[in-house]
Amino acid sequence: MLYPLSAFRAMNKAAENVYTAIRRDGTQKNVVDTMQTRMELYERINYHDFEQKLDTLFAQQKAK
């Protein structure tokens, strides 16, 4: 069985909760515990690998 919109709906509800808190409180501090950490996000999107590839490309451009 497929549930193609389940994760999307969950993400939308999470975003709604965060933005409601920011609007109400003027900050995200009361919902930070429900959010990914920056490190979790970077691991999920392979940020450090991407950054290293960019560094390599820029280094190659400087060497020319």
MARNU-441819 format. One line per 3 residues: number of its first residue (from 1); their letters; for each residue x, y, z of N, C-alpha, C. Coordinates in steps of 0.05 Angstrom, whole numbers, plus 5000, padded with zeros to 4 digits. Example, Ala and Ser with C-alpha at 12.3 -4.5 7.8 and 13.67 -1.06 7.14 Angstrom:
<rs>
1> AS> 5264 4886 5156 5246 4910 5156 5264 4934 5156  5257 4955 5142 5273 4979 5143 5258 5001 5157 .
</rs>
This chain:
<rs>
1> MLY> 5017 4977 5000 5000 5000 5000 5018 5025 5000  5011 5044 4984 5026 5069 4982 5010 5092 4996  5025 5109 5009 5014 5132 5022 5029 5157 5013 .
4> PLS> 5025 5165 4988 5043 5186 4976 5041 5213 4990  5021 5220 5003 5019 5246 5015 5022 5247 5045  5026 5224 5057 5027 5222 5087 5050 5239 5098 .
7> AFR> 5074 5236 5087 5098 5251 5096 5094 5280 5090  5083 5287 5067 5079 5315 5060 5059 5328 5080  5038 5314 5087 5019 5325 5105 5031 5328 5133 .
10> AMN> 5048 5309 5141 5061 5311 5167 5081 5335 5167  5095 5339 5146 5114 5362 5144 5098 5388 5145  5076 5390 5131 5060 5414 5131 5049 5420 5159 .
13> KAA> 5041 5400 5174 5031 5404 5201 5054 5414 5219  5077 5402 5216 5101 5410 5232 5108 5439 5225  5107 5447 5200 5113 5474 5192 5092 5493 5204 .
16> ENV> 5067 5485 5203 5046 5502 5214 5051 5506 5244  5058 5485 5259 5063 5488 5287 5087 5507 5293  5108 5505 5277 5131 5522 5281 5124 5551 5275 .
19> YTA> 5111 5556 5253 5105 5584 5246 5083 5596 5265  5065 5579 5275 5046 5589 5294 5061 5597 5320  5080 5581 5328 5096 5588 5352 5112 5614 5348 .
22> IRR> 5124 5616 5325 5140 5640 5319 5122 5665 5319  5099 5663 5307 5081 5685 5306 5071 5692 5334  5065 5672 5350 5054 5676 5377 5075 5686 5396 .
25> DGT> 5099 5674 5395 5120 5679 5415 5142 5698 5405  5143 5702 5379 5164 5719 5368 5191 5705 5365  5191 5679 5370 5216 5663 5368 5209 5634 5364 .
28> QKN> 5229 5618 5356 5226 5590 5352 5234 5573 5377  5243 5587 5398 5255 5572 5420 5237 5552 5433  5211 5556 5432 5192 5538 5445 5186 5513 5428 .
31> VVD> 5196 5512 5404 5191 5489 5387 5217 5476 5376  5240 5487 5385 5265 5476 5375 5268 5446 5381  5257 5437 5403 5259 5409 5410 5244 5391 5391 .
34> TMQ> 5226 5402 5374 5212 5386 5355 5225 5386 5327  5246 5401 5325 5260 5405 5299 5285 5388 5297  5293 5383 5272 5319 5370 5268 5341 5389 5278 .
37> TRM> 5362 5377 5287 5385 5394 5293 5399 5401 5267  5416 5421 5268 5430 5429 5243 5447 5406 5234  5460 5391 5252 5476 5369 5244 5460 5347 5231 .
40> ELY> 5436 5341 5242 5418 5321 5229 5411 5329 5201  5405 5355 5197 5398 5365 5171 5422 5362 5152  5445 5370 5160 5469 5368 5144 5475 5339 5137 .
43> ERI> 5471 5321 5155 5476 5292 5149 5455 5282 5129  5430 5290 5132 5409 5281 5114 5414 5290 5085  5423 5315 5082 5427 5326 5055 5456 5324 5045 .
46> NYH> 5473 5310 5060 5501 5307 5053 5514 5333 5048  5509 5352 5065 5519 5379 5062 5549 5381 5061  5563 5366 5078 5592 5368 5079 5605 5357 5054 .
49> DFE> 5593 5336 5043 5603 5325 5017 5600 5346 4995  5577 5359 4994 5572 5379 4974 5592 5403 4978  5596 5411 5002 5614 5433 5008 5642 5426 4999 .
52> QKL> 5651 5402 5004 5677 5393 4996 5680 5393 4966  5659 5384 4952 5660 5385 4922 5663 5413 4912  5648 5432 4924 5651 5460 4916 5679 5470 4922 .
55> DTL> 5690 5464 4945 5717 5472 4951 5737 5462 4930  5733 5437 4922 5751 5425 4902 5748 5440 4875  5723 5445 4867 5719 5460 4842 5731 5488 4843 .
58> FAQ> 5728 5502 4865 5739 5529 4867 5769 5528 4867  5781 5508 4880 5810 5505 4880 5820 5500 4852  5806 5484 4836 5814 5478 4809 5813 5504 4792 .
61> QKA> 5793 5520 4797 5790 5545 4782 5812 5564 4788  5821 5566 4813 5842 5584 4822 5869 5575 4810  5872 5548 4806 5897 5538 4796 5901 5544 4766 .
64> K> 5880 5550 4752 5882 5556 4723 5893 5583 4718 .
</rs>
